[in-house]
Structure formats: structure tokens, C-alpha cells
Amino acid sequence: ARGEVLLHEYPNCMGLCYSLACLYLGFGAFGPEIPEASVRAEHLLHTVCESKDTTYYISAAHSLATLLIRQNQCDEAETLLNNLPKNQPEPEMLYPSLYLKQGRPADALRLVQQQTFQSLLHLQTNLTALCSTEIAGDPALRNHAHDIYAALEKLFAMGTPLADFIAVEIALEDGNLDKTAQLLLTASQ
């Protein structure tokens, strides 16, 4: 509710819009999907994609495509994915050096932080996929991907501690109810 209030106050803040969409998407990640949350997430992701905000566009498009695939809207998801840039050199990688040469270290820092955040989002998405039995049936690989995800969460003090939920999902998929119970107890403390 607080996020929606902030979004109402700052409707053009695509970072907030994208973060709220991710939060809504997370509601259905480890249990039954909540239709209202998915509808709201889809709307917010469309808003970010339509804004063409370069900081969030690609991540939002990926998240929206993922949601559309889950909803069996594969044609729309494919169109969205086909319109994403393909392996183009990123001029953003040169801007920090440029800003430093221009005596603008604060701008260089801000940009490097944004780039690091985007890279982390991509890495989290891939690691989450590796935790899935559909992609990586090998429990050792899934547990290893989870451990890396958890380490990144801790290292970067991310505000969305999903690693505990991923561990619970892996334990459930493996049929290990004792481990599932222990993980749920630990996560609730």
C-alpha cells in the first residue's frame, strides 16, 4: 500500500514503478498466483516499457515477457522479446571514464551503481531460473545456484530476501519436508 502511495506521488519514477511490479510478481512466486497482483504487475511493467527509460526498459521487458509466458500469451511475449536490442555494444560502459575525465566523479559513481544494479537483476533472474527443476533437474546444481543467489543478496544488502524462499521451494520440490520445515522456521525468525 505504501508503494502505491509513493507511486501516486511520483508517477514518473520508473525505478519505483519497476520495483513495485517486481514486488507484485513476487507474490505468486512461491505459492498460488494472486490474480490481482499479476494484473497490477503487468500494468506497471507495460508502463515502464512504454516509457523507454533506458535504466529499466530491458529488465522490465524481460519481466513482462516472463509474466506473459506464464499467462500463455506467447505471441505478445515473443514480439516483446524480438524488439529488445540484441548484443549491441553498450555506450554506457564508457560514460564512467568520460565523467571522470570531465571531473564529474559523482556522475560516474551514480552510473556505475545503476549499471551494477542492472547486472545484478540479470544475474538474479538467471540464478532463479537455475533453481527451477524444469531447467536444472540436478539438485546439486540447483543448490549451488541458490547458494550464489543468497551470497549476492547478502553481499549487496538487497532489500528483497528471496533466497530463503528459493531454498524452501527447492526443498519442497525435492520432497524434503524436514528441511522445508527447518528453512521456514529459520526464515520466520
FENJOVEN-V729736 format. One record per run of one state. SS is the DSSP state (hx for helix, st for strand, lp for the rest). FROM is the first residue (numbers start at 0). LEN is the number of residues. Records with the same first field share a line. If there is no record, write none. Layout:
# FENJOVEN-V729736
SS=FROM-LEN, FROM-LEN
This chain:
# FENJOVEN-V729736
lp=0-1, 9-4, 27-7, 51-5, 70-3, 82-9, 101-3, 130-8, 155-7, 173-3, 187-2
hx=1-8, 13-14, 34-17, 56-14, 73-9, 91-10, 104-26, 138-17, 162-11, 176-11
